[in-house]
Amino acid sequence: MKHVRLLPLATGSGPTNMAHDDALLFAAERGVASLRFYTWNEPTLSLGYFQPAAERESRPRLAAMPWVRRATGGAAIVHDPSTEFTYAFAIPAGESWQKPGVSLICEFHYIIRDILKSLGVDVRSVVCGEEVKHGPILCFLHQTAGDLVCGGSKIAGSAQRKSRGALLQHGSVLLNRSSFAPELPGIAQQSGIAVSAIQIIPRMLERIPEKLGWHLHASDWEENEQKSEAFRELKAKYESNDWNAKR
């Protein structure tokens, strides 16, 4: 059984959320595995690490949003607190954290898929050979293997970042349509069933130990993770134009 600290559900700004995800990765490099769920304190666009910043300017709705560049790849995600929630975990390298031959992205998506099915939502995983790109810029217009789709539209996706000593994974679940990205229907539009983060997250916490063999124990950030000079520097990085407009 792998021990994973479960951090409190939180709401934060784009720079704060991304700095916290970096803090998860650094903790995992020290041997501490962590899982957290979070939302955003205002509608925010996150660009993928390699995505040109100019792409957001091509769409007025996206250009008007606060934005931040993620440390993981992929395309842009609209994080609207009224329509979406995010998860992130980081685990140390060198141990078996997953079933042989199954990625942790798929493992987490299978858990979400099965929960949604138990709530009456018809959802399935994209398989190899079904990849499709319905448009530019936005991650949820790109359907890749392992993503979850409902009624033909993507409703959950994840990305990873690896360091020499750890792995960070975070993902987004689209519950409803956002006015900032009306081209992206959520679970409610595609299934006719309204589901909430409060319905999904507790069920995920029940199934993760069963499916992954992780022992989750409620914990909080260590003092030096949130109030240290190092964390302030992380947040400042994600607030800076040098980082966000680097491409």
Secondary structure, 3 states (H helix, E strand, C coil): CEEEEECCCEEECHHHHHHHHHHHHHHHHCCCCEEEEEEECCCEEEECCCCCHHHHHHCHHHHCCCEEECCCCCCEEEECCCCEEEEEEEEECCCCCCCCCCCHHHHHHHHHHHHHHHCCCCCEECCCCCCEECCCCEHHHEECCCCEEECCEEEEEEEEEECCCEEEEEEEEECCCECCECCCCCHHHHHCCCCCHHHHHHHHHHHHHHHHCEEEEECCCCHHHHCCHHHHHHHHHHHCHHHHCCC
